[in-house]
Amino acid sequence: MLNRARAIENGAFVVAPCAVGKVEGGGGGYGHSLIINPWGEILADGGADSGFINVNINLEEVNSARTRIPSLRHDKAFVF
């Protein structure tokens, strides 16, 4: 859920790799690596098994999202 929020608030694709299986030192990884577009839509989900995911992305979606999300148009230059 947080990866989708990061994609939307930054108007960017998010590629979130996740471990699967036992982690040395204790604990474990539960998978579900994701590729998310700038609108927060999950384009690929790796599931709970080891493997690869891939998807063709259109980088023009970044420009489109950033011009359509009002909060990204309010940036001002930082002045000392």
MMTF fields as JSON, N, C-alpha, C and O atoms, coordinates in Angstrom:
{
  "mmtfVersion": "1.0.0",
  "mmtfProducer": "UNKNOWN",
  "numBonds": 319,
  "numAtoms": 320,
  "numGroups": 80,
  "numChains": 1,
  "numModels": 1,
  "chainsPerModel": [1],
  "groupsPerChain": [80],
  "chainIdList": ["A"],
  "bondAtomList": [4, 2, 8, 6, 12, 10, 16, 14, 20, 18, 24, 22, 28, 26, 32, 30, 36, 34, 40, 38, 44, 42, 48, 46, 52, 50, 56, 54, 60, 58, 64, 62, 68, 66, 72, 70, 76, 74, 80, 78, 84, 82, 88, 86, 92, 90, 96, 94, 100, 98, 104, 102, 108, 106, 112, 110, 116, 114, 120, 118, 124, 122, 128, 126, 132, 130, 136, 134, 140, 138, 144, 142, 148, 146, 152, 150, 156, 154, 160, 158, 164, 162, 168, 166, 172, 170, 176, 174, 180, 178, 184, 182, 188, 186, 192, 190, 196, 194, 200, 198, 204, 202, 208, 206, 212, 210, 216, 214, 220, 218, 224, 222, 228, 226, 232, 230, 236, 234, 240, 238, 244, 242, 248, 246, 252, 250, 256, 254, 260, 258, 264, 262, 268, 266, 272, 270, 276, 274, 280, 278, 284, 282, 288, 286, 292, 290, 296, 294, 300, 298, 304, 302, 308, 306, 312, 310, 316, 314],
  "bondOrderList": [1, 1, 1, 1, 1, 1, 1, 1, 1, 1, 1, 1, 1, 1, 1, 1, 1, 1, 1, 1, 1, 1, 1, 1, 1, 1, 1, 1, 1, 1, 1, 1, 1, 1, 1, 1, 1, 1, 1, 1, 1, 1, 1, 1, 1, 1, 1, 1, 1, 1, 1, 1, 1, 1, 1, 1, 1, 1, 1, 1, 1, 1, 1, 1, 1, 1, 1, 1, 1, 1, 1, 1, 1, 1, 1, 1, 1, 1, 1],
  "groupList": [{"groupName": "MET", "atomNameList": ["N", "CA", "C", "O"], "elementList": ["N", "C", "C", "O"], "formalChargeList": [0, 0, 0, 0], "bondAtomList": [1, 0, 2, 1, 3, 2], "bondOrderList": [1, 1, 2], "singleLetterCode": "M", "chemCompType": "L-PEPTIDE LINKING"}, {"groupName": "LEU", "atomNameList": ["N", "CA", "C", "O"], "elementList": ["N", "C", "C", "O"], "formalChargeList": [0, 0, 0, 0], "bondAtomList": [1, 0, 2, 1, 3, 2], "bondOrderList": [1, 1, 2], "singleLetterCode": "L", "chemCompType": "L-PEPTIDE LINKING"}, {"groupName": "ASN", "atomNameList": ["N", "CA", "C", "O"], "elementList": ["N", "C", "C", "O"], "formalChargeList": [0, 0, 0, 0], "bondAtomList": [1, 0, 2, 1, 3, 2], "bondOrderList": [1, 1, 2], "singleLetterCode": "N", "chemCompType": "L-PEPTIDE LINKING"}, {"groupName": "ARG", "atomNameList": ["N", "CA", "C", "O"], "elementList": ["N", "C", "C", "O"], "formalChargeList": [0, 0, 0, 0], "bondAtomList": [1, 0, 2, 1, 3, 2], "bondOrderList": [1, 1, 2], "singleLetterCode": "R", "chemCompType": "L-PEPTIDE LINKING"}, {"groupName": "ALA", "atomNameList": ["N", "CA", "C", "O"], "elementList": ["N", "C", "C", "O"], "formalChargeList": [0, 0, 0, 0], "bondAtomList": [1, 0, 2, 1, 3, 2], "bondOrderList": [1, 1, 2], "singleLetterCode": "A", "chemCompType": "L-PEPTIDE LINKING"}, {"groupName": "ILE", "atomNameList": ["N", "CA", "C", "O"], "elementList": ["N", "C", "C", "O"], "formalChargeList": [0, 0, 0, 0], "bondAtomList": [1, 0, 2, 1, 3, 2], "bondOrderList": [1, 1, 2], "singleLetterCode": "I", "chemCompType": "L-PEPTIDE LINKING"}, {"groupName": "GLU", "atomNameList": ["N", "CA", "C", "O"], "elementList": ["N", "C", "C", "O"], "formalChargeList": [0, 0, 0, 0], "bondAtomList": [1, 0, 2, 1, 3, 2], "bondOrderList": [1, 1, 2], "singleLetterCode": "E", "chemCompType": "L-PEPTIDE LINKING"}, {"groupName": "GLY", "atomNameList": ["N", "CA", "C", "O"], "elementList": ["N", "C", "C", "O"], "formalChargeList": [0, 0, 0, 0], "bondAtomList": [1, 0, 2, 1, 3, 2], "bondOrderList": [1, 1, 2], "singleLetterCode": "G", "chemCompType": "PEPTIDE LINKING"}, {"groupName": "PHE", "atomNameList": ["N", "CA", "C", "O"], "elementList": ["N", "C", "C", "O"], "formalChargeList": [0, 0, 0, 0], "bondAtomList": [1, 0, 2, 1, 3, 2], "bondOrderList": [1, 1, 2], "singleLetterCode": "F", "chemCompType": "L-PEPTIDE LINKING"}, {"groupName": "VAL", "atomNameList": ["N", "CA", "C", "O"], "elementList": ["N", "C", "C", "O"], "formalChargeList": [0, 0, 0, 0], "bondAtomList": [1, 0, 2, 1, 3, 2], "bondOrderList": [1, 1, 2], "singleLetterCode": "V", "chemCompType": "L-PEPTIDE LINKING"}, {"groupName": "PRO", "atomNameList": ["N", "CA", "C", "O"], "elementList": ["N", "C", "C", "O"], "formalChargeList": [0, 0, 0, 0], "bondAtomList": [1, 0, 2, 1, 3, 2], "bondOrderList": [1, 1, 2], "singleLetterCode": "P", "chemCompType": "L-PEPTIDE LINKING"}, {"groupName": "CYS", "atomNameList": ["N", "CA", "C", "O"], "elementList": ["N", "C", "C", "O"], "formalChargeList": [0, 0, 0, 0], "bondAtomList": [1, 0, 2, 1, 3, 2], "bondOrderList": [1, 1, 2], "singleLetterCode": "C", "chemCompType": "L-PEPTIDE LINKING"}, {"groupName": "LYS", "atomNameList": ["N", "CA", "C", "O"], "elementList": ["N", "C", "C", "O"], "formalChargeList": [0, 0, 0, 0], "bondAtomList": [1, 0, 2, 1, 3, 2], "bondOrderList": [1, 1, 2], "singleLetterCode": "K", "chemCompType": "L-PEPTIDE LINKING"}, {"groupName": "TYR", "atomNameList": ["N", "CA", "C", "O"], "elementList": ["N", "C", "C", "O"], "formalChargeList": [0, 0, 0, 0], "bondAtomList": [1, 0, 2, 1, 3, 2], "bondOrderList": [1, 1, 2], "singleLetterCode": "Y", "chemCompType": "L-PEPTIDE LINKING"}, {"groupName": "HIS", "atomNameList": ["N", "CA", "C", "O"], "elementList": ["N", "C", "C", "O"], "formalChargeList": [0, 0, 0, 0], "bondAtomList": [1, 0, 2, 1, 3, 2], "bondOrderList": [1, 1, 2], "singleLetterCode": "H", "chemCompType": "L-PEPTIDE LINKING"}, {"groupName": "SER", "atomNameList": ["N", "CA", "C", "O"], "elementList": ["N", "C", "C", "O"], "formalChargeList": [0, 0, 0, 0], "bondAtomList": [1, 0, 2, 1, 3, 2], "bondOrderList": [1, 1, 2], "singleLetterCode": "S", "chemCompType": "L-PEPTIDE LINKING"}, {"groupName": "TRP", "atomNameList": ["N", "CA", "C", "O"], "elementList": ["N", "C", "C", "O"], "formalChargeList": [0, 0, 0, 0], "bondAtomList": [1, 0, 2, 1, 3, 2], "bondOrderList": [1, 1, 2], "singleLetterCode": "W", "chemCompType": "L-PEPTIDE LINKING"}, {"groupName": "ASP", "atomNameList": ["N", "CA", "C", "O"], "elementList": ["N", "C", "C", "O"], "formalChargeList": [0, 0, 0, 0], "bondAtomList": [1, 0, 2, 1, 3, 2], "bondOrderList": [1, 1, 2], "singleLetterCode": "D", "chemCompType": "L-PEPTIDE LINKING"}, {"groupName": "THR", "atomNameList": ["N", "CA", "C", "O"], "elementList": ["N", "C", "C", "O"], "formalChargeList": [0, 0, 0, 0], "bondAtomList": [1, 0, 2, 1, 3, 2], "bondOrderList": [1, 1, 2], "singleLetterCode": "T", "chemCompType": "L-PEPTIDE LINKING"}],
  "groupTypeList": [0, 1, 2, 3, 4, 3, 4, 5, 6, 2, 7, 4, 8, 9, 9, 4, 10, 11, 4, 9, 7, 12, 9, 6, 7, 7, 7, 7, 7, 13, 7, 14, 15, 1, 5, 5, 2, 10, 16, 7, 6, 5, 1, 4, 17, 7, 7, 4, 17, 15, 7, 8, 5, 2, 9, 2, 5, 2, 1, 6, 6, 9, 2, 15, 4, 3, 18, 3, 5, 10, 15, 1, 3, 14, 17, 12, 4, 8, 9, 8],
  "groupIdList": [1, 2, 3, 4, 5, 6, 7, 8, 9, 10, 11, 12, 13, 14, 15, 16, 17, 18, 19, 20, 21, 22, 23, 24, 25, 26, 27, 28, 29, 30, 31, 32, 33, 34, 35, 36, 37, 38, 39, 40, 41, 42, 43, 44, 45, 46, 47, 48, 49, 50, 51, 52, 53, 54, 55, 56, 57, 58, 59, 60, 61, 62, 63, 64, 65, 66, 67, 68, 69, 70, 71, 72, 73, 74, 75, 76, 77, 78, 79, 80],
  "secStructList": [7, 2, 2, 2, 2, 2, 2, 2, 2, 2, 6, 1, 7, 3, 3, 3, 7, 7, 7, 3, 3, 3, 7, 6, 6, 1, 7, 3, 3, 3, 7, 7, 7, 3, 3, 3, 7, 6, 6, 1, 7, 3, 3, 3, 3, 7, 6, 6, 1, 1, 7, 7, 7, 7, 7, 7, 7, 7, 6, 2, 2, 2, 2, 2, 2, 2, 2, 2, 7, 4, 4, 4, 4, 7, 7, 7, 7, 7, 7, 7],
  "xCoordList": [0.817, 0.0, 0.872, 0.571, 1.936, 2.781, 3.537, 3.787, 3.908, 4.584, 3.666, 4.122, 2.393, 1.432, 1.329, 1.264, 1.312, 1.252, 2.499, 2.398, 3.669, 4.912, 4.884, 5.33, 4.37, 4.278, 3.388, 3.743, 2.238, 1.297, 1.863, 1.832, 2.381, 2.821, 4.068, 4.332, 4.836, 6.019, 5.815, 6.683, 4.684, 4.422, 5.498, 6.006, 5.847, 6.95, 6.609, 5.751, 7.299, 7.206, 7.959, 8.977, 7.457, 8.144, 8.383, 7.46, 9.636, 10.008, 10.451, 11.463, 9.682, 9.914, 10.251, 9.351, 11.562, 11.945, 11.789, 12.076, 11.338, 11.122, 11.699, 11.634, 12.26, 12.857, 11.773, 10.655, 12.152, 11.271, 12.049, 13.204, 11.443, 12.065, 12.71, 12.566, 13.421, 14.07, 15.21, 15.936, 15.343, 16.403, 17.437, 17.086, 18.724, 19.792, 19.717, 19.575, 19.811, 19.724, 18.32, 18.098, 17.389, 16.02, 15.042, 15.417, 13.821, 12.784, 12.616, 13.147, 11.869, 11.63, 11.092, 10.608, 11.18, 10.638, 9.426, 9.405, 8.42, 7.16, 6.874, 5.775, 7.885, 7.747, 6.857, 6.798, 6.165, 5.289, 6.062, 5.696, 7.141, 7.819, 6.81, 5.963, 6.901, 5.906, 6.538, 7.641, 5.833, 6.13, 4.832, 3.782, 4.926, 3.746, 3.903, 4.988, 2.813, 2.9, 2.636, 2.243, 2.847, 2.694, 1.282, 1.102, 0.301, -1.069, -1.383, -2.511, -0.383, -0.58, -1.134, -1.496, -1.209, -1.71, -0.581, 0.513, -0.847, 0.143, 0.182, -0.808, 1.339, 1.508, 1.982, 1.671, 2.734, 3.222, 3.419, 3.88, 3.065, 3.222, 3.913, 3.422, 5.055, 5.842, 5.279, 5.797, 4.238, 3.679, 4.607, 5.568, 4.314, 5.052, 6.198, 6.865, 6.45, 7.503, 8.687, 8.541, 9.849, 11.033, 10.807, 10.126, 11.374, 11.244, 11.518, 12.091, 11.102, 11.304, 9.963, 9.054, 9.855, 8.703, 9.248, 10.306, 8.535, 8.924, 7.678, 6.649, 7.796, 6.694, 7.294, 8.295, 6.694, 7.122, 6.502, 5.295, 7.333, 6.811, 6.979, 7.933, 6.053, 6.077, 6.453, 5.634, 7.67, 8.142, 7.378, 7.479, 6.615, 5.778, 4.693, 4.174, 4.355, 3.368, 3.842, 3.026, 5.159, 5.709, 5.386, 4.869, 5.686, 5.395, 3.894, 3.482, 3.096, 1.648, 1.156, 0.357, 1.621, 1.194, 1.638, 0.864, 2.878, 3.393, 2.732, 2.695, 2.216, 1.513, 0.047, -0.602, -0.479, -1.889, -2.121, -3.259, -1.06, -1.196, -0.876, 0.281, -1.873, -1.683, -0.565, 0.151, -0.395, 0.626, 2.038, 2.934, 2.251, 3.591, 3.885, 5.008, 2.903, 3.106, 3.386, 3.609, 3.381, 3.549, 4.962, 5.184, 5.912, 7.296, 7.809, 7.517, 8.571, 9.218, 10.696, 11.101, 11.488, 12.938, 13.268, 12.669, 14.217, 14.681, 15.696, 16.657, 15.487, 16.379, 16.957, 16.232, 18.267, 18.918, 18.632, 19.089],
  "yCoordList": [-1.187, 0.0, 1.265, 2.221, 1.275, 2.466, 2.694, 3.841, 1.62, 1.794, 2.482, 3.295, 2.165, 2.814, 4.298, 5.136, 4.626, 6.029, 6.784, 7.921, 6.166, 6.827, 7.105, 8.165, 6.174, 6.361, 7.556, 8.39, 7.641, 8.735, 10.073, 11.034, 10.158, 11.454, 11.979, 13.181, 11.109, 11.539, 11.538, 11.993, 11.035, 10.955, 10.157, 10.572, 9.002, 8.205, 6.716, 6.278, 5.956, 4.5, 4.072, 4.666, 3.05, 2.477, 1.0, 0.264, 0.587, -0.819, -1.253, -0.78, -2.157, -2.561, -4.046, -4.885, -4.383, -5.781, -6.254, -5.506, -7.483, -8.031, -9.435, -10.205, -9.753, -11.077, -12.128, -11.828, -13.374, -14.517, -15.542, -15.824, -16.1, -17.174, -16.693, -15.538, -17.604, -17.294, -16.303, -16.356, -15.399, -14.396, -14.788, -15.096, -14.777, -15.131, -14.242, -13.024, -14.84, -14.087, -14.084, -13.567, -14.652, -14.742, -13.962, -13.038, -14.341, -13.672, -14.29, -15.361, -13.591, -14.116, -13.055, -12.012, -13.332, -12.445, -13.097, -14.31, -12.297, -12.844, -12.513, -12.751, -11.959, -11.722, -10.562, -9.557, -10.717, -9.704, -8.469, -7.338, -8.707, -7.603, -6.93, -7.598, -5.614, -4.872, -3.921, -3.42, -3.677, -2.581, -1.784, -2.316, -0.491, 0.363, 1.589, 2.164, 1.996, 3.181, 4.458, 4.378, 5.644, 6.903, 7.162, 8.054, 6.415, 6.581, 5.602, 5.562, 4.805, 3.868, 2.525, 1.717, 2.265, 0.982, -0.048, 0.221, -1.209, -2.279, -2.909, -3.471, -2.809, -3.361, -4.808, -5.591, -5.167, -6.538, -6.839, -5.989, -8.055, -8.516, -9.869, -10.791, -9.985, -11.207, -12.379, -13.49, -12.16, -13.26, -13.689, -12.992, -14.829, -15.303, -16.249, -16.748, -16.512, -17.425, -16.661, -15.516, -17.284, -16.7, -16.616, -17.461, -15.605, -15.49, -14.073, -13.257, -13.802, -12.496, -11.929, -12.666, -10.612, -9.935, -8.861, -8.285, -8.6, -7.513, -6.948, -7.615, -5.721, -5.046, -3.917, -3.321, -3.624, -2.469, -1.227, -1.179, -0.217, 1.022, 2.152, 2.178, 3.07, 4.245, 5.435, 5.899, 5.933, 7.018, 8.317, 9.231, 8.417, 9.594, 9.691, 10.776, 8.563, 8.579, 9.423, 9.998, 9.499, 10.32, 11.789, 12.475, 12.274, 13.662, 13.941, 14.985, 13.02, 13.179, 13.287, 14.167, 12.41, 12.429, 13.708, 14.324, 14.107, 15.289, 16.583, 17.545, 16.625, 17.836, 17.821, 18.867, 16.665, 16.55, 16.505, 16.638, 16.32, 16.288, 17.685, 18.101, 18.412, 19.808, 20.038, 21.034, 19.147, 19.373, 19.394, 19.992, 18.756, 18.744, 20.013, 20.194, 20.891, 22.145, 23.317, 24.432, 23.095, 24.178, 24.321, 25.04, 23.656, 23.756, 25.179, 25.854, 25.62, 26.931, 26.739, 25.816, 27.603, 27.515, 27.783, 28.653, 27.036, 27.234, 28.374, 28.36, 29.345, 30.501, 30.553, 30.397, 30.774, 30.898, 32.238, 32.532],
  "zCoordList": [0.0, 0.0, 0.0, -0.715, 0.789, 0.848, -0.451, -0.822, -1.155, -2.443, -3.444, -4.247, -3.401, -4.299, -3.958, -4.857, -2.682, -2.261, -2.715, -3.175, -2.592, -3.026, -4.526, -4.967, -5.304, -6.756, -7.077, -7.911, -6.423, -6.693, -6.254, -7.023, -5.028, -4.526, -5.23, -5.188, -5.873, -6.606, -8.114, -8.859, -8.563, -9.994, -10.705, -11.747, -10.134, -10.675, -10.633, -9.866, -11.472, -11.376, -10.126, -9.77, -9.469, -8.313, -8.615, -8.966, -8.471, -8.608, -7.212, -6.694, -6.613, -5.233, -5.155, -5.109, -5.141, -5.017, -3.578, -2.643, -3.396, -2.053, -1.971, -2.929, -0.824, -0.601, -0.378, 0.04, -0.674, -0.439, 0.366, 0.049, 1.396, 2.16, 3.44, 3.841, 4.067, 5.342, 5.134, 4.141, 6.099, 6.069, 7.114, 8.253, 6.729, 7.649, 8.884, 8.77, 10.045, 11.292, 11.875, 12.97, 11.158, 11.661, 10.804, 10.084, 10.895, 10.126, 8.754, 8.459, 7.929, 6.599, 5.676, 6.115, 4.398, 3.38, 2.743, 2.535, 2.435, 1.952, 0.495, -0.007, -0.179, -1.613, -1.967, -1.259, -3.077, -3.657, -4.11, -3.789, -4.864, -5.526, -6.448, -7.041, -6.568, -7.341, -8.332, -8.117, -9.415, -10.333, -10.419, -10.779, -10.079, -9.941, -10.825, -10.905, -11.496, -12.358, -11.552, -10.388, -12.16, -11.425, -10.885, -10.056, -11.328, -10.831, -9.707, -9.216, -9.294, -8.201, -8.618, -7.763, -9.916, -10.4, -10.401, -10.898, -9.852, -9.835, -11.22, -11.688, -11.871, -13.215, -13.171, -14.069, -12.13, -11.984, -10.507, -9.745, -10.109, -8.733, -8.802, -9.452, -8.129, -8.184, -7.411, -7.518, -6.637, -5.859, -4.731, -4.405, -4.146, -2.979, -3.331, -2.424, -4.607, -5.027, -5.604, -6.032, -5.615, -6.251, -7.752, -8.332, -8.376, -9.816, -10.285, -9.562, -11.496, -12.109, -12.543, -12.927, -12.475, -13.074, -13.997, -13.74, -15.053, -15.935, -16.593, -16.702, -17.022, -17.683, -18.511, -18.115, -19.647, -20.433, -19.819, -19.581, -19.562, -19.002, -20.002, -20.78, -19.969, -20.831, -19.96, -19.167, -20.094, -19.25, -19.464, -18.646, -20.548, -20.761, -19.686, -19.423, -19.068, -17.986, -16.808, -16.087, -16.609, -15.523, -15.784, -14.902, -16.983, -17.327, -17.236, -16.73, -17.719, -17.672, -16.231, -15.913, -15.371, -13.97, -13.281, -12.547, -13.514, -12.824, -13.263, -12.496, -14.466, -14.896, -14.462, -14.462, -14.097, -13.726, -12.218, -11.766, -11.435, -9.979, -9.451, -9.488, -8.964, -8.567, -7.558, -7.661, -6.59, -5.561, -6.138, -5.543, -7.279, -7.876, -8.666, -9.139, -8.818, -9.541, -8.605, -9.077, -7.295, -6.34, -5.808, -4.834, -6.423, -5.958, -6.116, -7.103, -5.137, -5.19, -4.932, -4.225, -5.501, -5.307, -3.849, -3.217, -3.324, -1.953, -1.945, -2.715, -1.088, -0.999, 0.401, 1.384, 0.496, 1.82, 2.418, 3.522]
}
